[in-house]
Amino acid sequence: MTSFMRAPTGTSPYYDAGTLDLPMRDQSLVGAAPVFPPFKFEPRRSRIDWRMLHGVDINPIIRDVDLDTLERVVAVIAFGDIEAEDTRNLTELNFVKVFRLSQLTVEYLLYVQDCLQTTNMWLQTDRGAMAKYLQAARLRVRELEAHLKMSKRELRV
């Protein structure tokens, strides 16, 4: 799992203070943001696995925050074709279970969305700081190059 924690104060994960404070980021990784295809709803193409859903106990999912089980049932719920189901499977108990699992899934997805938005804001702020740092580093490189040229001229004389 990727950690989004900051480096200790006074250090940056992007440069090594032992060198000329030049960025160590791989420049091939810096570029345009990824482009995603527009969202579309997929057709409901599979049958609902009632046996699997019957084996799921909702209380331990809530108590233990069992995201693995929740992730196993999300595809069954999201892509199961409820209209193609045998009406004998559409009992009140099954409906309540599917509805509760859907609620838990939506709650988890909202949490993940919030985490992604927070991380995105942090990354945008960090990107701005890194742009300022890069600009200062480039200026420092130009100064050092000018100083090096002057030193070389002095040595020739």
Salt bridges, closest charged atoms under 4 A:
ASP64 OD1 - ARG63 NE 3.34
GLU85 OE1 - ARG47 NH2 3.78
ASP86 OD2 - ARG88 NH2 2.44
ASP126 OD1 - ARG6 NH1 3.89
ASP126 OD2 - ARG25 NH2 3.73
GLU143 OE1 - ARG140 NH1 3.71
